[in-house]
Amino acid sequence: MKGEIISKEFQKMVWVQDKDGKEYACYIDDLKQIKKKEDLTEDEKAKCLDLSEVLGDSW
C-alpha cells in the first residue's frame, strides 16, 4: 500500500533545473504553465524542494 501511494505521488512530480543550474523537485500542479525551465519564478521555487538541500551542493 505505501509503495502504491509513493508511486502515485512520484508520478505527479517533475524535476526542473533553473537558469543557475539548481535542480528542484516540484509537483506539476504547483507550477504555472512554464514554457522554459529558465522561467521558473521565485514563487514557484518556494513551492518546490531544492534538491541541493537534500543531496548537497555537489549533486
Residue pairs with C-beta under 8 A, 6 or more apart in sequence:
12 27
12 28
12 29
13 25
13 26
13 27
13 28
14 25
14 26
14 27
14 28
14 31
15 23
15 24
15 25
15 26
15 51
16 23
16 24
16 26
16 31
16 34
16 37
16 40
16 48
17 23
17 24
17 37
18 24
18 37
18 38
18 40
18 45
19 37
19 38
22 50
22 51
22 52
23 50
23 51
23 52
23 59
24 40
24 45
24 48
24 49
24 50
24 51
25 48
25 49
25 51
26 44
26 47
26 48
26 49
27 47
27 48
30 44
30 47
30 48
31 40
31 44
31 47
32 41
32 44
34 40
34 44
51 59
52 59
